Amino acid sequence: MNKLLLIRLILILSPFSAISQETQVQLTEKVSVTFPEKPLMRDMQGVSVQYYVRLADSTANFIASSTNLEKSSGMTADLLQAAQQQDEFWEQTQKGFVAQLGTDATVVSSELKEIYGKKVLHFVVSATRNGAKVEITVYMLFDGIYTINIIHQKRSEEASVEAKNKYFASLQIGVR
């Protein structure tokens, strides 16, 4: 009798373990990130692709997007490469991102760092979503004609710092 109960329990729980497995997503030919579970994907007419995971306990969201700037605004890889050499480019890029979050969004910290030899803008924003405070951590980088955003939204104080750190540590650039 106990064996039958154990087998039923395993059969019931096995789909959940498959659903919550880590999933690596290739954002461009050279850039990938690993989500804590299989993300939903939204393809916006071949111009942008967004991957999204909202944890079942609603403590955090994990988002990654890749946008083809040549298709969306006519920018070339050479132009983007040259622009990245200017501090003003990164400042304006960050301001544009933060402006989309609403008037109460404020940058808590910001730094330009190098990961795998690529410039990556890392910043944290405090904002309000549906009446609740959220902390949004962003890694923003460019790969050829693509802009890539790796985002973690902390929606609750119970959000796992370990899961957040593992997500950002999974970022791979030029490594395949």
C-alpha positions as CSV (number, residue, x, y, z in Angstrom):
1,M,0.0,0.0,0.0
2,N,2.8,2.4,0.9
3,K,4.6,1.7,-2.4
4,L,1.4,2.5,-4.4
5,L,1.0,5.8,-2.5
6,L,4.7,6.6,-3.1
7,I,4.4,5.9,-6.9
8,R,1.3,8.1,-7.1
9,L,3.0,10.9,-5.3
10,I,6.0,10.7,-7.7
11,L,3.8,10.7,-10.7
12,I,1.9,13.7,-9.4
13,L,5.0,15.7,-8.5
14,S,7.2,14.9,-11.5
15,P,5.5,17.4,-13.9
16,F,6.3,20.2,-11.4
17,S,10.0,19.3,-11.2
18,A,10.2,19.4,-15.0
19,I,8.4,22.8,-15.1
20,S,10.8,24.4,-12.7
21,Q,14.1,23.3,-14.3
22,E,16.6,26.0,-15.1
23,T,16.5,27.0,-18.8
24,Q,19.3,28.7,-20.8
25,V,18.1,31.2,-23.4
26,Q,20.2,32.3,-26.3
27,L,19.5,36.1,-26.7
28,T,21.9,36.6,-29.6
29,E,24.5,34.4,-31.2
30,K,27.0,35.4,-28.5
31,V,24.9,36.2,-25.5
32,S,22.9,33.8,-23.2
33,V,21.4,33.8,-19.7
34,T,19.9,31.0,-17.6
35,F,16.5,31.4,-16.1
36,P,15.5,29.6,-12.8
37,E,12.7,27.9,-14.7
38,K,11.4,27.8,-18.3
39,P,10.4,31.4,-19.3
40,L,7.5,32.5,-21.4
41,M,8.6,34.1,-24.7
42,R,7.1,37.1,-26.5
43,D,8.3,37.8,-30.1
44,M,7.6,41.3,-31.2
45,Q,7.5,41.1,-35.0
46,G,11.1,40.0,-35.3
47,V,12.4,43.3,-33.9
48,S,12.5,42.3,-30.2
49,V,12.2,39.1,-28.2
50,Q,11.4,39.1,-24.5
51,Y,11.7,36.1,-22.1
52,Y,9.9,36.3,-18.8
53,V,9.5,34.3,-15.6
54,R,7.3,35.4,-12.7
55,L,8.0,33.1,-9.7
56,A,5.0,31.2,-8.4
57,D,5.4,32.9,-5.0
58,S,5.4,36.3,-6.7
59,T,8.6,37.4,-4.9
60,A,10.5,38.2,-8.1
61,N,10.4,38.4,-11.9
62,F,13.2,37.5,-14.2
63,I,13.3,39.2,-17.6
64,A,15.7,39.2,-20.6
65,S,15.2,41.0,-23.9
66,S,17.0,41.4,-27.1
67,T,16.1,44.2,-29.6
68,N,17.5,44.5,-33.1
69,L,18.3,48.3,-33.3
70,E,18.9,48.1,-37.0
71,K,15.3,47.1,-37.6
72,S,13.8,49.3,-34.9
73,S,15.8,52.5,-35.5
74,G,18.2,52.0,-38.4
75,M,21.3,52.0,-36.2
76,T,24.4,50.1,-37.5
77,A,26.8,48.0,-35.5
78,D,29.6,50.5,-36.3
79,L,27.6,53.4,-35.0
80,L,26.7,51.6,-31.8
81,Q,30.3,50.5,-31.3
82,A,31.5,54.1,-31.6
83,A,28.7,55.4,-29.4
84,Q,29.6,53.0,-26.6
85,Q,32.9,54.8,-26.2
86,Q,31.2,57.9,-24.9
87,D,30.0,58.2,-21.3
88,E,27.0,60.2,-22.5
89,F,25.7,57.3,-24.5
90,W,25.5,55.1,-21.4
91,E,23.9,57.9,-19.4
92,Q,21.2,58.6,-22.0
93,T,20.6,54.8,-22.5
94,Q,20.0,54.5,-18.7
95,K,17.8,57.6,-18.6
96,G,15.7,56.2,-21.4
97,F,15.2,52.9,-19.6
98,V,14.4,54.5,-16.3
99,A,11.9,56.9,-17.9
100,Q,9.8,53.9,-19.1
101,L,9.4,52.9,-15.4
102,G,7.4,55.9,-14.4
103,T,7.9,59.3,-12.7
104,D,8.7,57.9,-9.3
105,A,11.5,55.6,-10.6
106,T,14.9,56.6,-9.1
107,V,18.4,55.2,-9.8
108,V,19.8,53.8,-6.6
109,S,23.2,52.8,-8.0
110,S,24.9,52.6,-11.4
111,E,28.2,51.4,-12.7
112,L,29.7,50.6,-16.1
113,K,31.7,47.4,-15.8
114,E,33.3,44.8,-18.1
115,I,32.1,41.3,-18.3
116,Y,33.9,38.9,-20.7
117,G,35.6,42.0,-22.3
118,K,32.2,43.7,-23.0
119,K,31.0,46.9,-21.5
120,V,27.9,46.3,-19.3
121,L,25.8,48.9,-17.6
122,H,24.7,47.6,-14.2
123,F,22.2,49.7,-12.4
124,V,19.5,49.4,-9.7
125,V,16.2,51.3,-9.8
126,S,13.6,51.8,-7.1
127,A,10.1,52.2,-8.4
128,T,6.4,51.5,-7.6
129,R,4.4,48.9,-9.4
130,N,0.7,48.4,-8.7
131,G,1.1,50.4,-5.4
132,A,4.1,48.3,-4.2
133,K,7.8,49.2,-4.1
134,V,10.0,47.1,-6.3
135,E,13.7,47.0,-6.8
136,I,14.8,46.5,-10.4
137,T,18.3,45.4,-11.2
138,V,19.4,45.7,-14.8
139,Y,22.4,44.5,-16.8
140,M,22.4,46.4,-20.2
141,L,24.8,45.6,-23.0
142,F,25.1,45.7,-26.8
143,D,26.1,42.9,-29.1
144,G,26.5,44.2,-32.7
145,I,23.1,45.6,-33.6
146,Y,21.3,44.2,-30.6
147,T,20.6,45.8,-27.2
148,I,20.2,43.3,-24.5
149,N,18.6,43.8,-21.1
150,I,18.9,41.3,-18.3
151,I,16.5,42.3,-15.5
152,H,15.5,41.1,-12.1
153,Q,12.5,42.7,-10.3
154,K,12.5,42.2,-6.6
155,R,8.8,42.3,-5.7
156,S,9.1,41.2,-2.0
157,E,11.6,41.3,0.8
158,E,11.4,37.5,0.7
159,A,12.9,37.4,-2.8
160,S,15.9,35.1,-3.0
161,V,19.2,37.0,-3.2
162,E,20.8,33.7,-4.2
163,A,18.5,33.2,-7.2
164,K,19.1,36.8,-8.3
165,N,22.9,36.4,-8.1
166,K,22.8,33.0,-9.9
167,Y,20.7,34.6,-12.7
168,F,23.2,37.4,-13.3
169,A,26.2,35.1,-12.9
170,S,24.7,32.9,-15.6
171,L,25.2,35.7,-18.2
172,Q,27.5,34.4,-20.9
173,I,29.0,36.7,-23.5
174,G,31.0,35.3,-26.5
175,V,31.2,31.9,-24.8
176,R,29.5,29.1,-26.6
